[in-house]
Amino acid sequence: MSEAIVKVENLYHRYTTQWAVQDLSFEIRNRGVLGLLGANGAGKSTTMNIMCGVLNQTSGNIYINGINLREHPIEAKKYIGFLPQKPPLNPDMTVDEYLHFCAHLRRMDGKEVHQAVEAAKERCGIAHFRKRLLKNLSGGYQQRVGIAQAIIHNPKVVVFDEPTNGLDPIQIVEIRNLIKEIAVDRAVIISTHILPEVQLSCENIIMITQGKCVFSGTIEEFDNYIEPNSLVITLDAAPDVNVLASLPSIKRVDKLTEKRYRLFFSDATDIADRVVCASVEGGWKLTEINLERGSLDEVFAQLSGKSRIGKKELV
């Protein structure tokens, strides 16, 4: 079996009396995208900072390409690229100046720097901004520069902390696609508090709450593990809301538009079939029905009440 690119082993970290991370363990052996999902304050950024050598853990070990990060930080960091939540940009530098600066910070051979900078710019779609001051770039292109500095030394694993935070919808799609491209030939870890983000971007997922892992597995396992708790229906001849609310197992009905409704239910068994039958009997002219997963808080509550999936080898 190949050596793990990343191995997190019984990781703990405490700020004064508050535990931010508790007994977190996982491995990454292959290329692809792993999502670290959790609400704000769940311990994601702490985990990312420890993995990238920004913060020393209270206990536990991190191995990057088999190297203990705490014992040999300089050697281990050669294999890590990191983009923190706020890109570490110098606004008064040009794109070229900044990327050359980052390459030298990574202790790259001087003969390799120019080619590495050009390759990173091309990969991130910023070559045409080579002489532009960073402060004059849009948020999306500043993020691209941040990604370029994270991959400039061709690391084996790249860590992105909330990479789409603060971007507009078009920029989010562009950055999401760029991260997928980068993951073709290396392992990528992204942290986010947005559930659809990991479902759209990641192949595997670790979900944490209060510093503890409550789920570890593939996206498919995650989707099968989480029970839906609502459905959205469209009715061309909708009845009164009270009629919908009186259906068996329906806890609440939210009217979204004149024809669309969100129905929250307590029992998922055959719920779609029951709504379809009620529509036929009532002549409501059902044209759309979609099951929905719960909110992030509700997903946490579900997972915290179930036995944890113990899958440790990811990506």
TORGU-439004 format. One line per 5 residues: number of its first residue (from 1); for each residue x, y negated, z negated of N, C-alpha, C. Coordinates in nm, 2 decimals. Each point is the difference from the previous one (the first is absolute). Layout:
# residues N
NUM> X:Y:Z:X:Y:Z:X:Y:Z | ...
# end
This chain:
# residues 315
1> 0.08:0.12:0.00:-0.08:-0.12:0.00:0.09:-0.13:0.00 | -0.04:-0.10:0.08:0.08:-0.12:0.01:-0.01:-0.08:-0.13 | 0.11:-0.08:-0.03:0.00:-0.08:-0.12:-0.10:-0.11:0.01 | -0.06:-0.04:-0.11:-0.09:-0.10:0.00:0.06:-0.14:0.03 | -0.07:-0.08:0.09:0.05:-0.13:0.02:-0.02:-0.09:-0.12
6> -0.11:0.02:-0.07:-0.03:-0.07:-0.12:-0.05:0.10:-0.10 | 0.05:0.00:-0.13:-0.05:0.08:-0.10:-0.02:-0.08:-0.13 | -0.12:-0.02:-0.04:-0.03:-0.07:-0.12:-0.04:0.10:-0.11 | 0.08:0.00:-0.11:-0.01:0.11:-0.10:-0.03:-0.06:-0.14 | -0.12:0.03:-0.04:-0.04:-0.03:-0.14:0.03:-0.15:-0.03
11> -0.05:-0.09:0.08:0.03:-0.14:-0.01:-0.09:-0.07:-0.11 | 0.06:-0.07:-0.09:-0.07:-0.08:-0.10:0.06:-0.14:0.00 | -0.08:-0.10:-0.02:0.05:-0.13:-0.02:-0.09:-0.08:-0.10 | 0.06:-0.07:-0.09:-0.08:-0.08:-0.10:0.05:-0.14:-0.01 | -0.10:-0.09:0.00:0.03:-0.14:-0.02:-0.04:-0.03:-0.15
16> 0.10:-0.03:-0.09:-0.02:-0.01:-0.14:-0.09:0.12:-0.05 | -0.12:-0.02:-0.03:-0.08:0.11:-0.05:-0.10:0.06:0.10 | 0.00:-0.06:0.12:-0.09:0.04:0.11:0.06:0.10:0.10 | -0.05:0.12:0.01:0.05:0.09:0.10:-0.06:-0.04:0.14 | 0.09:-0.03:0.09:-0.04:-0.03:0.14:0.00:0.13:0.09
21> 0.09:0.09:-0.03:0.00:0.13:0.08:0.02:0.11:-0.10 | -0.07:0.11:0.02:0.01:0.11:-0.10:0.00:0.14:0.08 | 0.11:0.06:-0.01:0.02:0.14:0.05:-0.04:0.01:0.15 | 0.06:-0.08:0.08:-0.03:0.00:0.14:0.11:0.08:0.07 | -0.05:0.10:0.08:0.10:0.09:0.07:-0.06:0.03:0.14
26> 0.09:-0.01:0.10:-0.04:0.04:0.14:0.13:0.01:0.08 | -0.01:0.07:0.12:0.11:0.01:0.09:-0.05:-0.04:0.14 | 0.10:-0.05:0.08:-0.03:-0.02:0.14:0.11:0.07:0.08 | -0.04:0.08:0.09:0.10:0.08:0.07:0.00:-0.03:0.15 | -0.10:-0.06:0.06:-0.01:-0.02:0.14:-0.04:-0.14:0.03
31> 0.00:-0.03:0.13:-0.04:-0.13:0.05:-0.15:-0.02:-0.01 | -0.04:-0.13:0.01:-0.15:-0.03:-0.01:-0.02:-0.10:-0.11 | -0.13:-0.03:-0.02:-0.04:-0.10:-0.09:-0.07:0.06:-0.13 | 0.05:-0.04:-0.11:-0.06:0.04:-0.13:-0.06:-0.13:-0.06 | -0.12:0.01:-0.04:-0.07:-0.12:-0.07:0.00:0.02:-0.15
36> 0.05:-0.11:-0.07:-0.02:0.00:-0.14:-0.11:-0.10:-0.03 | -0.11:0.06:-0.04:-0.13:-0.07:-0.02:-0.03:-0.02:-0.15 | -0.04:-0.13:-0.03:-0.04:-0.03:-0.14:-0.05:-0.14:-0.01 | -0.08:-0.02:-0.10:-0.05:-0.14:-0.02:0.11:-0.09:-0.04 | -0.02:-0.13:0.00:0.10:-0.09:-0.05:0.03:0.03:-0.15
41> 0.13:0.01:-0.03:0.04:0.03:-0.14:0.01:0.15:-0.02 | -0.02:0.09:0.10:0.00:0.14:-0.02:0.15:0.05:-0.02 | 0.10:-0.07:0.04:0.14:0.04:-0.01:0.06:0.02:0.14 | -0.06:-0.04:0.11:0.06:0.02:0.13:0.13:-0.08:0.02 | -0.01:-0.13:-0.03:0.12:-0.08:0.03:0.12:0.04:-0.10
46> -0.04:0.04:-0.12:0.11:0.04:-0.09:0.07:0.13:0.06 | -0.08:0.09:0.05:0.05:0.12:0.06:0.09:-0.03:0.12 | -0.05:-0.09:0.09:0.07:-0.04:0.11:0.14:-0.07:-0.04 | -0.01:-0.09:-0.09:0.13:-0.06:-0.05:0.10:0.09:-0.06 | -0.05:0.10:-0.07:0.09:0.10:-0.05:0.06:0.09:0.11
51> -0.08:0.04:0.09:0.04:0.08:0.12:0.11:-0.07:0.08 | -0.01:-0.13:0.00:0.10:-0.08:0.09:0.11:-0.06:-0.08 | 0.01:0.04:-0.13:0.11:-0.05:-0.08:0.00:-0.14:-0.05 | -0.12:-0.06:0.01:-0.02:-0.14:-0.05:-0.02:0.00:-0.15 | -0.05:0.11:-0.05:-0.04:0.02:-0.14:0.05:0.13:-0.06
56> 0.06:0.01:-0.12:0.04:0.12:-0.06:-0.12:0.06:-0.07 | -0.02:0.13:0.02:-0.11:0.07:-0.07:0.03:0.02:-0.15 | -0.10:0.02:-0.07:0.02:0.04:-0.14:0.05:0.14:-0.01 | -0.06:0.09:0.07:0.06:0.14:0.01:-0.05:0.06:0.13 | 0.06:0.12:0.03:-0.03:0.07:0.13:0.11:-0.03:0.10
61> -0.01:0.06:0.12:0.11:-0.01:0.10:-0.06:-0.03:0.14 | 0.07:-0.07:0.08:-0.03:-0.02:0.14:0.12:0.04:0.08 | -0.03:0.09:0.10:0.11:0.05:0.08:-0.04:-0.05:0.15 | 0.10:-0.06:0.06:-0.02:-0.05:0.14:0.11:0.08:0.08 | -0.05:0.08:0.09:0.09:0.09:0.08:0.09:0.08:-0.09
66> -0.05:0.05:-0.11:0.07:0.08:-0.10:0.09:-0.08:-0.09 | 0.00:-0.13:0.01:0.09:-0.08:-0.09:-0.08:-0.06:-0.11 | 0.04:0.01:-0.12:-0.06:-0.06:-0.12:0.01:-0.15:0.01 | -0.11:-0.07:0.01:0.00:-0.14:0.02:0.05:-0.08:-0.11 | -0.02:0.05:-0.12:0.04:-0.07:-0.12:0.15:0.01:-0.02
71> 0.05:0.12:0.03:0.15:0.03:-0.02:0.08:-0.05:0.11 | -0.05:0.00:0.12:0.08:-0.04:0.12:-0.09:-0.10:0.08 | -0.03:-0.12:-0.05:-0.09:-0.09:0.07:0.04:-0.05:0.14 | 0.13:-0.03:0.01:0.05:-0.05:0.13:-0.01:0.10:0.11 | 0.04:0.12:-0.04:0.00:0.11:0.10:-0.15:0.04:0.04
76> -0.08:0.00:-0.10:-0.14:0.04:0.03:-0.08:-0.11:0.08 | 0.03:-0.12:-0.03:-0.07:-0.11:0.07:0.04:-0.01:0.15 | 0.10:0.07:0.04:0.03:0.00:0.14:-0.11:0.06:0.08 | -0.08:0.09:-0.06:-0.10:0.07:0.07:-0.14:-0.06:-0.03 | -0.01:-0.11:-0.06:-0.13:-0.06:-0.04:-0.02:-0.14:0.07
81> -0.11:-0.02:0.06:-0.04:-0.13:0.05:-0.12:-0.05:-0.09 | -0.01:-0.12:-0.03:-0.10:-0.05:-0.09:-0.06:-0.14:0.04 | -0.13:0.00:0.01:-0.07:-0.13:0.02:-0.09:-0.02:-0.12 | 0.04:-0.09:-0.09:-0.09:-0.02:-0.12:-0.13:-0.08:0.04 | -0.09:-0.02:-0.09:-0.13:-0.06:0.03:0.02:-0.14:0.06
86> 0.10:-0.07:-0.04:0.03:-0.13:0.06:0.13:0.01:0.07 | 0.00:-0.01:0.14:0.12:0.02:0.07:0.11:-0.09:-0.05 | 0.12:0.05:-0.02:0.11:-0.08:-0.06:0.08:-0.08:0.10 | -0.08:-0.10:0.06:0.06:-0.08:0.11:0.06:-0.13:-0.05 | 0.10:-0.04:0.08:0.06:-0.13:-0.02:-0.06:-0.09:0.10
91> -0.09:-0.09:-0.04:-0.07:-0.08:0.10:0.08:-0.09:0.09 | 0.12:-0.04:-0.04:0.08:-0.09:0.08:0.10:0.07:0.09 | -0.01:0.14:0.01:0.08:0.07:0.09:-0.08:0.03:0.12 | 0.08:0.02:0.11:-0.07:0.05:0.13:-0.02:0.15:-0.02 | -0.07:0.06:0.09:-0.02:0.15:0.00:0.13:0.07:0.01
96> 0.08:-0.04:0.10:0.13:0.06:0.01:0.09:-0.02:-0.12 | 0.01:-0.12:-0.05:0.08:-0.02:-0.12:-0.04:0.09:-0.12 | -0.13:0.01:-0.02:-0.05:0.07:-0.11:0.03:0.15:0.02 | -0.02:0.06:0.12:0.02:0.14:0.02:0.15:0.04:-0.01 | 0.09:-0.09:0.05:0.14:0.02:-0.01:0.04:0.00:-0.15
101> -0.06:-0.09:-0.08:0.03:-0.01:-0.14:-0.05:0.13:-0.07 | -0.11:0.05:0.03:-0.06:0.12:-0.06:0.09:0.12:0.04 | 0.05:0.00:0.12:0.09:0.11:0.04:0.12:0.01:-0.08 | 0.06:-0.12:-0.02:0.12:-0.01:-0.08:-0.03:0.04:-0.15 | -0.11:-0.04:-0.05:-0.04:0.04:-0.13:-0.01:0.15:-0.02
106> -0.04:0.07:0.11:-0.01:0.14:0.00:0.14:0.07:0.02 | 0.11:-0.09:0.01:0.13:0.05:0.01:0.02:0.08:0.13 | -0.06:-0.04:0.10:0.01:0.06:0.13:0.14:-0.03:0.06 | 0.05:0.09:0.08:0.13:-0.03:0.07:-0.03:-0.11:0.09 | 0.10:-0.10:0.00:-0.02:-0.12:0.08:-0.02:0.02:0.15
111> 0.06:0.11:0.05:-0.01:0.04:0.14:-0.14:0.04:0.04 | -0.08:0.04:-0.10:-0.13:0.06:0.02:-0.11:-0.10:-0.02 | 0.03:-0.12:-0.06:-0.10:-0.09:-0.04:-0.08:-0.06:0.12 | 0.07:-0.05:0.10:-0.07:-0.06:0.12:-0.10:0.09:0.06 | 0.05:0.13:0.03:-0.09:0.09:0.06:-0.12:0.04:-0.09
116> 0.03:0.01:-0.13:-0.11:0.03:-0.10:-0.10:-0.11:0.00 | 0.04:-0.13:0.00:-0.09:-0.11:0.00:-0.09:0.00:0.12 | 0.07:0.02:0.12:-0.08:0.00:0.12:-0.10:0.11:0.00 | 0.04:0.12:-0.04:-0.10:0.11:-0.01:-0.11:-0.03:-0.09 | 0.02:-0.05:-0.12:-0.10:-0.03:-0.09:-0.10:-0.11:0.05
121> 0.05:-0.10:0.07:-0.08:-0.10:0.06:-0.09:0.05:0.10 | 0.06:0.09:0.09:-0.08:0.06:0.11:-0.11:0.09:-0.06 | 0.04:0.08:-0.10:-0.10:0.09:-0.06:-0.12:-0.07:-0.06 | 0.03:-0.12:-0.06:-0.11:-0.07:-0.07:-0.06:-0.12:0.08 | 0.04:-0.01:0.13:-0.06:-0.09:0.09:0.03:-0.15:-0.03
126> 0.12:-0.03:-0.05:0.03:-0.13:-0.04:0.12:-0.06:0.08 | 0.05:0.07:0.10:0.12:-0.04:0.07:-0.01:-0.14:0.06 | -0.12:-0.03:0.04:-0.02:-0.14:0.07:0.00:-0.11:-0.11 | 0.00:0.03:-0.13:0.01:-0.10:-0.10:0.14:-0.01:-0.06 | 0.10:0.05:0.06:0.13:0.02:-0.06:0.06:-0.13:-0.05
131> -0.04:-0.12:0.06:0.06:-0.12:-0.05:-0.10:-0.08:-0.08 | -0.12:0.05:-0.02:-0.11:-0.07:-0.08:0.03:0.01:-0.15 | -0.02:-0.12:-0.07:0.02:0.00:-0.14:-0.12:0.09:-0.06 | 0.04:0.07:-0.11:-0.10:0.09:-0.06:-0.12:-0.08:-0.05 | 0.02:-0.12:-0.05:-0.11:-0.07:-0.06:-0.10:-0.05:0.11
136> 0.04:0.01:0.13:-0.09:-0.04:0.11:-0.07:0.12:0.06 | 0.02:0.11:-0.05:-0.07:0.12:0.05:-0.14:0.02:-0.07 | -0.09:0.06:0.06:-0.13:0.03:-0.06:0.02:0.11:-0.10 | -0.10:0.02:-0.09:0.01:0.11:-0.10:0.02:0.13:0.06 | -0.07:0.03:0.11:0.02:0.13:0.06:0.14:0.03:0.05
141> 0.06:-0.11:0.06:0.14:0.02:0.05:0.10:-0.01:-0.11 | -0.03:-0.07:-0.11:0.09:0.01:-0.11:0.00:0.14:-0.06 | -0.11:0.06:0.00:-0.01:0.14:-0.04:0.08:0.09:0.09 | 0.00:-0.02:0.13:0.08:0.08:0.09:0.15:-0.02:-0.02 | 0.04:-0.12:-0.04:0.14:-0.02:-0.03:0.03:0.07:-0.13
146> -0.09:0.00:-0.09:0.02:0.08:-0.13:0.02:0.15:0.03 | -0.08:0.05:0.09:0.01:0.14:0.04:0.13:0.03:0.07 | 0.04:-0.10:0.09:0.13:0.01:0.07:0.12:0.02:-0.10 | 0.00:-0.08:-0.10:0.11:0.01:-0.10:0.00:0.13:-0.07 | -0.12:0.06:-0.02:-0.02:0.12:-0.07:0.06:0.12:0.08
151> 0.00:-0.01:0.13:0.04:0.11:0.09:0.13:-0.02:0.07 | 0.06:-0.12:-0.03:0.12:-0.04:0.08:0.12:0.10:-0.01 | 0.01:0.07:-0.12:0.11:0.09:-0.02:-0.04:0.15:0.03 | -0.12:0.01:0.06:-0.04:0.13:0.04:-0.02:0.10:-0.11 | -0.07:-0.04:-0.11:-0.02:0.09:-0.12:-0.08:0.12:0.03
156> 0.01:0.10:-0.09:-0.08:0.12:0.01:-0.14:-0.02:-0.05 | -0.02:-0.09:-0.09:-0.13:-0.03:-0.06:-0.02:-0.15:-0.01 | -0.11:-0.05:0.03:-0.04:-0.14:-0.01:-0.12:-0.02:-0.09 | 0.01:-0.09:-0.09:-0.10:-0.02:-0.10:-0.07:-0.14:0.02 | -0.13:0.00:0.02:-0.07:-0.13:0.02:-0.10:-0.02:-0.11
161> 0.01:-0.11:-0.07:-0.09:-0.03:-0.11:-0.11:-0.09:0.05 | -0.12:0.05:0.01:-0.12:-0.08:0.05:0.04:-0.08:0.13 | 0.03:0.08:0.10:0.06:-0.07:0.13:-0.10:-0.08:0.07 | -0.13:0.02:-0.01:-0.10:-0.08:0.07:-0.07:-0.10:-0.08 | 0.05:-0.02:-0.13:-0.06:-0.10:-0.09:0.01:-0.14:0.06
166> -0.12:-0.07:0.00:0.00:-0.14:0.04:0.00:-0.02:0.15 | 0.00:0.10:0.08:0.00:-0.01:0.15:-0.15:-0.01:0.05 | -0.01:-0.06:0.12:-0.14:0.00:0.06:-0.02:0.14:0.07 | -0.13:0.03:0.04:-0.03:0.13:0.05:0.09:0.04:0.12 | 0.03:-0.09:0.09:0.08:0.04:0.12:0.14:0.03:-0.05
171> 0.06:-0.08:-0.09:0.13:0.03:-0.05:0.01:0.13:-0.07 | -0.11:0.03:-0.08:0.00:0.13:-0.07:0.01:0.12:0.09 | -0.08:-0.01:0.11:0.01:0.11:0.10:0.14:0.01:0.06 | 0.06:-0.11:0.03:0.13:0.00:0.07:0.11:0.05:-0.10 | -0.01:-0.04:-0.13:0.10:0.05:-0.09:-0.02:0.15:-0.03
176> -0.13:0.04:-0.01:-0.03:0.14:-0.02:0.06:0.09:0.11 | -0.02:-0.05:0.13:0.05:0.08:0.11:0.16:0.00:0.00 | 0.06:-0.11:-0.04:0.14:-0.01:-0.01:0.06:0.10:-0.10 | -0.07:0.01:-0.11:0.04:0.09:-0.11:-0.01:0.15:0.05 | -0.11:0.03:0.07:-0.01:0.13:0.06:0.11:0.04:0.10
181> 0.04:-0.10:0.08:0.11:0.02:0.09:0.13:0.02:-0.07 | 0.03:-0.07:-0.11:0.12:0.02:-0.08:0.00:0.13:-0.06 | -0.12:0.06:-0.04:-0.01:0.13:-0.07:0.03:0.11:0.10 | 0.01:-0.02:0.13:0.02:0.11:0.09:0.13:0.06:-0.03 | 0.11:-0.07:-0.04:0.13:0.05:-0.02:0.05:-0.02:-0.14
186> -0.08:-0.03:-0.10:0.04:0.00:-0.13:-0.12:0.01:-0.10 | 0.03:0.02:-0.12:-0.11:0.00:-0.10:-0.03:-0.14:-0.04 | -0.13:-0.03:-0.02:-0.05:-0.13:-0.04:-0.10:0.01:-0.11 | 0.02:-0.08:-0.10:-0.09:-0.01:-0.12:-0.06:-0.14:0.00 | -0.14:0.00:0.00:-0.06:-0.13:-0.02:-0.09:0.00:-0.13
191> 0.00:-0.11:-0.07:-0.09:-0.01:-0.11:-0.12:-0.10:0.04 | -0.11:0.03:-0.05:-0.12:-0.08:0.02:-0.11:0.02:-0.10 | -0.09:-0.10:-0.02:-0.11:0.02:-0.08:-0.13:0.02:0.09 | 0.02:0.00:0.13:-0.11:0.01:0.10:-0.02:0.14:0.05 | -0.11:0.06:-0.04:-0.02:0.14:0.03:0.00:0.03:0.15
196> -0.07:-0.08:0.09:0.00:0.02:0.14:0.14:-0.01:0.06 | 0.09:-0.08:-0.06:0.14:-0.01:0.05:0.07:0.13:0.00 | -0.01:0.08:-0.11:0.07:0.13:0.00:-0.07:0.10:0.09 | -0.13:-0.01:0.01:-0.07:0.09:0.09:0.03:-0.02:0.15 | 0.03:-0.13:0.03:0.03:-0.03:0.14:0.15:0.02:0.04
201> 0.09:-0.02:-0.10:0.14:0.00:0.02:0.08:0.12:-0.04 | -0.05:0.07:-0.10:0.08:0.10:-0.06:-0.04:0.15:0.03 | 0.10:0.09:-0.01:-0.03:0.14:0.01:-0.02:0.06:-0.13 | 0.07:-0.05:-0.10:0.00:0.05:-0.14:-0.03:-0.11:-0.10 | -0.04:0.03:-0.12:-0.04:-0.10:-0.09:0.03:0.04:-0.14
206> 0.05:-0.09:-0.08:0.01:0.01:-0.15:-0.08:-0.11:-0.05 | -0.09:0.03:-0.09:-0.09:-0.10:-0.06:0.03:-0.01:-0.15 | 0.03:-0.12:-0.05:0.03:-0.01:-0.14:-0.09:-0.10:-0.07 | -0.03:0.02:-0.13:-0.07:-0.09:-0.08:0.06:0.00:-0.14 | 0.02:-0.12:-0.05:0.07:-0.02:-0.13:0.13:0.07:0.00
211> 0.07:0.00:0.11:0.14:0.06:0.01:0.00:0.15:0.01 | -0.12:0.06:0.01:0.00:0.15:0.01:-0.05:0.04:0.13 | 0.05:0.11:0.05:-0.05:0.06:0.13:-0.13:0.07:-0.02 | -0.10:-0.04:0.08:-0.13:0.07:-0.01:-0.03:0.08:0.12 | 0.08:-0.02:0.11:-0.02:0.08:0.12:0.13:0.00:0.08
216> 0.03:0.12:0.06:0.12:0.01:0.09:-0.03:0.10:0.10 | -0.01:-0.04:0.13:-0.03:0.09:0.10:-0.01:-0.07:0.14 | -0.06:0.07:0.09:-0.02:-0.05:0.14:-0.12:-0.09:0.00 | -0.02:-0.08:0.10:-0.12:-0.09:0.02:-0.12:0.09:0.02 | 0.02:0.11:0.07:-0.12:0.09:0.02:-0.04:0.06:-0.13
221> 0.09:0.04:-0.09:-0.03:0.05:-0.13:-0.07:-0.11:-0.08 | 0.05:-0.12:0.01:-0.06:-0.11:-0.08:-0.14:-0.02:0.04 | -0.03:-0.01:0.13:-0.13:-0.02:0.05:-0.10:0.11:-0.04 | 0.05:0.12:0.00:-0.08:0.12:-0.04:-0.02:0.00:-0.15 | 0.09:-0.06:-0.08:0.00:0.00:-0.14:-0.09:-0.10:-0.06
226> -0.02:-0.11:0.07:-0.08:-0.11:-0.05:-0.14:0.01:0.04 | -0.09:0.00:-0.09:-0.14:0.01:0.04:-0.06:-0.13:0.04 | -0.08:0.00:0.11:-0.07:-0.13:0.04:-0.10:-0.03:-0.10 | -0.03:-0.13:-0.02:-0.11:-0.04:-0.09:-0.10:-0.10:0.06 | 0.01:-0.03:0.13:-0.10:-0.08:0.06:0.00:0.03:0.15
231> -0.11:-0.05:0.06:-0.01:0.01:0.15:-0.07:-0.12:0.05 | 0.04:-0.04:0.12:-0.06:-0.11:0.07:-0.09:0.05:0.11 | -0.12:-0.05:0.00:-0.09:0.04:0.11:-0.06:-0.12:0.07 | -0.03:0.02:0.12:-0.07:-0.10:0.09:-0.14:0.05:0.04 | -0.10:-0.08:-0.03:-0.14:0.04:0.03:-0.07:-0.10:0.08
236> -0.05:0.04:0.12:-0.07:-0.10:0.08:-0.14:-0.04:-0.05 | -0.05:0.09:-0.08:-0.13:-0.02:-0.07:0.01:0.03:-0.15 | 0.08:-0.08:-0.06:0.03:0.02:-0.14:-0.12:-0.02:-0.09 | -0.02:0.08:-0.11:-0.10:-0.02:-0.09:0.04:-0.10:-0.11 | -0.08:-0.02:-0.10:0.03:-0.09:-0.11:0.12:0.07:-0.07
241> 0.09:-0.09:-0.06:0.12:0.05:-0.07:-0.04:0.09:-0.11 | -0.11:-0.02:-0.07:-0.05:0.08:-0.11:-0.03:0.15:0.05 | -0.04:0.01:0.12:-0.03:0.13:0.06:0.14:0.08:0.01 | 0.10:-0.07:0.05:0.13:0.06:0.02:0.06:0.04:-0.14 | -0.02:-0.09:-0.10:0.05:0.02:-0.13:-0.07:0.12:-0.07
246> -0.12:0.04:0.04:-0.07:0.11:-0.06:0.04:0.13:0.05 | 0.09:0.01:0.10:0.04:0.12:0.06:0.08:0.08:-0.11 | -0.01:0.13:0.00:0.07:0.09:-0.10:0.15:-0.03:0.00 | 0.06:-0.02:-0.12:0.14:-0.02:-0.02:0.05:-0.14:0.03 | -0.08:-0.08:0.06:0.04:-0.14:0.03:0.00:-0.08:-0.13
251> 0.12:-0.06:-0.03:0.01:-0.08:-0.12:-0.03:-0.15:0.02 | 0.04:-0.05:0.12:-0.01:-0.14:0.03:0.00:-0.02:0.15 | -0.07:-0.11:0.05:0.00:-0.03:0.14:0.04:-0.15:0.02 | 0.10:-0.02:0.08:0.04:-0.14:0.03:-0.05:-0.03:0.15 | -0.07:-0.10:0.02:-0.04:-0.04:0.13:0.11:-0.09:0.06
256> 0.06:0.05:0.11:0.11:-0.07:0.06:-0.04:-0.09:0.11 | -0.10:0.04:0.09:-0.06:-0.08:0.10:-0.15:0.04:0.00 | -0.07:-0.05:0.10:-0.14:0.04:0.01:-0.02:0.14:0.03 | 0.11:0.06:0.06:-0.01:0.15:0.04:0.10:0.09:-0.07 | 0.10:-0.06:-0.06:0.10:0.08:-0.06:-0.01:0.00:-0.15
261> 0.03:0.12:-0.06:-0.01:0.02:-0.15:0.11:0.09:-0.04 | 0.05:-0.03:-0.12:0.09:0.09:-0.07:-0.07:0.07:-0.12 | 0.00:0.13:0.01:-0.06:0.08:-0.10:0.10:0.07:-0.09 | 0.00:-0.03:-0.13:0.08:0.07:-0.10:-0.07:0.12:-0.06 | 0.07:0.11:0.00:-0.07:0.12:-0.05:0.08:0.07:-0.11
266> -0.06:0.09:-0.07:0.06:0.07:-0.11:0.03:0.14:0.04 | -0.06:0.06:0.10:0.02:0.13:0.04:0.02:0.01:0.15 | 0.12:0.04:0.04:0.04:-0.01:0.15:-0.06:0.13:0.07 | -0.05:0.09:-0.07:-0.05:0.12:0.07:-0.11:-0.02:0.10 | 0.03:0.02:0.13:-0.09:-0.02:0.11:-0.06:-0.14:0.00
271> 0.07:-0.10:-0.05:-0.06:-0.13:-0.01:-0.04:-0.06:0.14 | 0.09:0.03:0.10:-0.02:-0.06:0.13:-0.13:0.07:0.06 | 0.00:0.13:-0.02:-0.12:0.08:0.06:-0.13:-0.05:-0.06 | 0.00:-0.03:-0.13:-0.12:-0.04:-0.07:-0.04:-0.14:0.05 | 0.09:-0.09:0.02:-0.03:-0.13:0.05:-0.06:0.01:0.14
276> 0.06:0.08:0.09:-0.04:0.02:0.13:-0.15:0.06:0.00 | -0.02:0.09:-0.08:-0.14:0.06:-0.01:-0.10:-0.10:-0.05 | 0.04:-0.09:-0.09:-0.09:-0.10:-0.05:-0.03:-0.10:0.11 | 0.10:-0.03:0.08:-0.02:-0.10:0.11:-0.09:0.06:0.10 | 0.01:0.12:0.03:-0.09:0.06:0.10:-0.14:0.00:-0.05
281> -0.02:0.04:-0.13:-0.13:0.01:-0.05:-0.07:-0.14:-0.02 | 0.09:-0.10:-0.03:-0.05:-0.14:-0.02:-0.01:-0.08:0.13 | 0.06:0.05:0.11:0.01:-0.07:0.12:0.08:-0.13:0.00 | 0.12:0.02:-0.08:0.09:-0.12:-0.02:0.09:-0.03:0.12 | 0.01:0.10:0.09:0.09:-0.02:0.12:0.15:-0.02:-0.04
286> 0.05:0.10:-0.06:0.14:0.00:-0.04:0.09:0.01:0.12 | 0.09:-0.10:0.01:0.10:0.00:0.12:0.14:0.01:-0.04 | 0.03:-0.01:-0.13:0.14:0.02:-0.05:0.00:0.04:-0.15 | 0.10:0.09:-0.03:0.02:0.04:-0.13:0.14:0.04:-0.03 | 0.07:-0.06:-0.10:0.14:0.02:-0.02:0.02:0.02:-0.15
291> 0.07:0.11:-0.04:0.04:0.02:-0.14:0.12:-0.09:-0.03 | 0.01:-0.05:-0.12:0.11:-0.09:-0.04:0.06:0.05:-0.13 | 0.13:-0.02:0.00:0.08:0.03:-0.13:-0.03:-0.11:-0.10 | 0.03:0.03:-0.12:-0.02:-0.11:-0.11:0.11:-0.11:0.01 | -0.02:-0.10:-0.08:0.10:-0.10:-0.01:0.13:0.06:-0.07
296> 0.11:-0.08:0.00:0.12:0.05:-0.05:-0.01:0.04:-0.15 | -0.07:-0.09:-0.07:-0.03:0.03:-0.15:-0.07:0.13:-0.02 | -0.11:0.02:0.09:-0.08:0.12:-0.01:0.09:0.13:0.04 | 0.08:-0.02:0.10:0.09:0.11:0.03:0.09:0.04:-0.11 | 0.06:-0.10:-0.07:0.09:0.02:-0.11:-0.08:0.08:-0.11
301> -0.12:-0.04:-0.02:-0.08:0.06:-0.11:-0.03:0.15:0.04 | -0.03:0.02:0.12:-0.02:0.14:0.05:0.13:0.09:-0.02 | 0.11:-0.06:0.04:0.12:0.08:0.00:0.05:0.02:-0.15 | -0.02:-0.10:-0.08:0.05:0.01:-0.14:-0.08:0.11:-0.07 | -0.12:0.03:0.04:-0.08:0.10:-0.06:0.02:0.14:0.06
306> 0.08:0.01:0.10:0.03:0.13:0.06:0.14:0.05:-0.03 | 0.02:0.12:0.02:0.14:0.05:-0.02:0.09:-0.05:0.12 | 0.12:-0.04:-0.04:0.09:-0.06:0.10:0.05:0.11:0.10 | 0.00:-0.04:0.13:0.06:0.08:0.10:0.15:0.00:-0.02 | 0.07:0.11:-0.01:0.14:0.01:-0.03:0.09:0.00:0.11
311> -0.04:-0.04:0.12:0.09:0.00:0.12:0.11:-0.10:-0.02 | 0.13:0.04:0.01:0.11:-0.09:-0.03:0.08:-0.03:0.13 | 0.00:0.09:0.09:0.08:-0.02:0.13:-0.09:-0.07:0.10 | 0.05:-0.12:0.03:-0.09:-0.09:0.09:0.08:-0.04:0.12 | -0.08:-0.05:0.10:0.05:-0.06:0.12:0.09:0.09:0.09
# end
